[in-house]
Amino acid sequence: MTAGRVPAERASPGALGVPGRWPAPGYAAVSRWFVALALAALLTADLHVSSLNPWSEFGRLLAGLVRPDVLSVAGWSIVYTVAFAVLGVGLGAGAGFMLAIPFARSRLVRVLCAALRAVHELFWALLLMQVFGLSATTGILAIALPYAGICAKVYSEIIEEADLSALRVLPAGTGAVSAFAYARLPDVAAAFRHYTLYRLECGMRSTLVLGFIGLPTMGFYLESAFRQGRYAEAAALLLVFYALIGTRRLWVRAKTLPLLVLGSVLALPPMVGATDIGASLARFLGHDIVPVSLRGTPLSNPETWARTWAWLRPILTDQVLPGAVNTLILAQIALVATGLGALLLFPLVSRRFAGPVGRPLGRVLLVAVRSTPEYMLAYVALQLLGPSMLPAILALSIHNAGIIGFLMGRHADLIPYRPDAPRGLNLYAYETVPRLYGQFLAYLLYRWEIILRESAILGILGVATLGYYVDAAISELRLDTAVVLIGATALMAVAVDALSRLLRRSLRINTLPTRLTEPVRGSAAVPDPPQQPA
């Protein structure tokens, strides 16, 4: 992750610094720090392969992928996958839109949104199952809650970056609601629509993963097929899922949206488990998540707080601390591996490098990679390699490198090269990477928080991150302990997000378009591609 030819303002020791203070780092320095931390993490990471014959199992997997059993795919699992995603993302995007309007002015709203998006969908689902059981409500809310926080943040950024010229011509006395509806909303509607479509793709990945904990989506059948070695059935499910993702622009349109929403509501599966939601919610909030030392005891009694500390201390020392360390180790290695992978993969989708034949193939490859959830990739790698950090690192790196590499390839096509620009490796090393490196770091720093959250949740598969302890606590119905562990995960995600913003601001890349969506032609963030010389 070195920067090639670093611009002078980045390389200068005091270019970004403030007189009298420590100078801000440049691109190369930040890259070296991250690589050094990843190398140090490798020394303590558990990377052993415990499977007796991984190549034999891998051969069976490939054989199944070559001959998919399409007839084994359960049709209702496809319907439930789409229904959960449409309703979950729709509810989350609607709430996010309402929160985005006061987001920039209200610290309370920003804290609320940060807390919502800092908790992974799987953690939300595991908690909501205690109230709603294995029901559609659990699946929809598990997607809607974090997506509300994510959409609020992104929608607010879109609103802040919009052209303000329309506001200047409004008549005096125009109300705030009218000004937003007539002067701001028309400018941001296209960006909102584009980002929400991207969120629907993410929501379908999340819905797929929710099947691994029992909800009746395609992920439920995928987990069963992989666990039992029915790779032809698993391959068919994956191909259908990729087809859903690849064709979403055809079936998600303004004309079809009302039918999608109505059909999703009508197609929801019945509830399994909890039936008296009111009583379950009261028990959950008033008893289950309350620390055991505080249940039925007066808060004014000093002995109550002594018992609470005696309860909390072993959780912090024996679970939070080791889980947090392993989460950070896994996330750091995966972050650097993601960066290296993205730098290697982006030429596959760039006209200058892949050409007219290789570029479509590269796009198909990277779209498939980015459409496959990290959790599912880690699950498959775990079956092949055995339990360790290695499957999780591979899953996080492959998925996120596909996302960043795809977007970097599109940005590479927007670069106005000289008519006498070099070709091949020289074009890559001396012309393209140096000019893309700021955007590359912006994307990587943006994904940092997401990689950390995913590192925590992969503990459910057996890696000793925070998710491992959360899953054990919920399995043993120690929900008060689980809430403490989930809270620790959320605090780590918020801290990493704050550090990421600080680094982007220090490197002066905070103004680059870092939302991980496909560029919108003609938008302010991504200009129309320049005309290439003949």
Stockholm file with secondary structure:
# STOCKHOLM 1.0

chainA/1-534         MTAGRVPAERASPGALGVPGRWPAPGYAAVSRWFVALALAALLTADLHVSSLNPWSEFGRLLAGLVRPDVLSVAGWSIVYTVAFAVLGVGLGAGAGFMLAIPFARSRLVRVLCAALRAVHELFWALLLMQVFGLSATTGILAIALPYAGICAKVYSEIIEEADLSALRVLPAGTGAVSAFAYARLPDVAAAFRHYTLYRLECGMRSTLVLGFIGLPTMGFYLESAFRQGRYAEAAALLLVFYALIGTRRLWVRAKTLPLLVLGSVLALPPMVGATDIGASLARFLGHDIVPVSLRGTPLSNPETWARTWAWLRPILTDQVLPGAVNTLILAQIALVATGLGALLLFPLVSRRFAGPVGRPLGRVLLVAVRSTPEYMLAYVALQLLGPSMLPAILALSIHNAGIIGFLMGRHADLIPYRPDAPRGLNLYAYETVPRLYGQFLAYLLYRWEIILRESAILGILGVATLGYYVDAAISELRLDTAVVLIGATALMAVAVDALSRLLRRSLRINTLPTRLTEPVRGSAAVPDPPQQPA
#=GR chainA/1-534 SS CCCSSCCHHHHSTTSSCCTTSCCCCCHHHHHHHHHHHHHHHHHHCCCCCCCSCHHHHHHHHHHHHHSCCGGGCCHHHHHHHHHHHHHHHHHHHHHHHHHHHHHTTCHHHHHHHHHHHHSCHHHHHHHHHHHHCBSHHHHHHHHHHHHHHHHHHHHHHHHHHSCCHHHHTSCTTCCHHHHIIIIIHHHHHHHHHHHHHHHHHHHHHHHHHHGGGTCSSHHHHHHHHHHTTCHHHHHHHHHHHHHHHHTHHHHCSTTTHHHHHHHHHHTCCCCBSCCCHHHHHHHIIIIITSCGGGTTSCTTCHHHHHHHHHHHHHHIIIIIHHHHHHHHHHHHHHHHHHHHHHHHHGGGGCHHHHHHHHHHHHHHHHHHHHHSCHHHHHHHHHHHHCSSHHHHHHHHHHHHHHHHHHHHHHHHTTCCCCTTCCCHHHIIIIIIHHHHHHHHHHHHHHHHHHHHHHHHHGGGGTCSSHHHHHHHHHHTTCHHHHHHHHHHHHHHHHHHHHHHHHHHHHTTCTTSCCSCSCCCTTCSSSCCCCCCCC
#=GC SS_cons         CCCSSCCHHHHSTTSSCCTTSCCCCCHHHHHHHHHHHHHHHHHHCCCCCCCSCHHHHHHHHHHHHHSCCGGGCCHHHHHHHHHHHHHHHHHHHHHHHHHHHHHTTCHHHHHHHHHHHHSCHHHHHHHHHHHHCBSHHHHHHHHHHHHHHHHHHHHHHHHHHSCCHHHHTSCTTCCHHHHIIIIIHHHHHHHHHHHHHHHHHHHHHHHHHHGGGTCSSHHHHHHHHHHTTCHHHHHHHHHHHHHHHHTHHHHCSTTTHHHHHHHHHHTCCCCBSCCCHHHHHHHIIIIITSCGGGTTSCTTCHHHHHHHHHHHHHHIIIIIHHHHHHHHHHHHHHHHHHHHHHHHHGGGGCHHHHHHHHHHHHHHHHHHHHHSCHHHHHHHHHHHHCSSHHHHHHHHHHHHHHHHHHHHHHHHTTCCCCTTCCCHHHIIIIIIHHHHHHHHHHHHHHHHHHHHHHHHHGGGGTCSSHHHHHHHHHHTTCHHHHHHHHHHHHHHHHHHHHHHHHHHHHTTCTTSCCSCSCCCTTCSSSCCCCCCCC
//
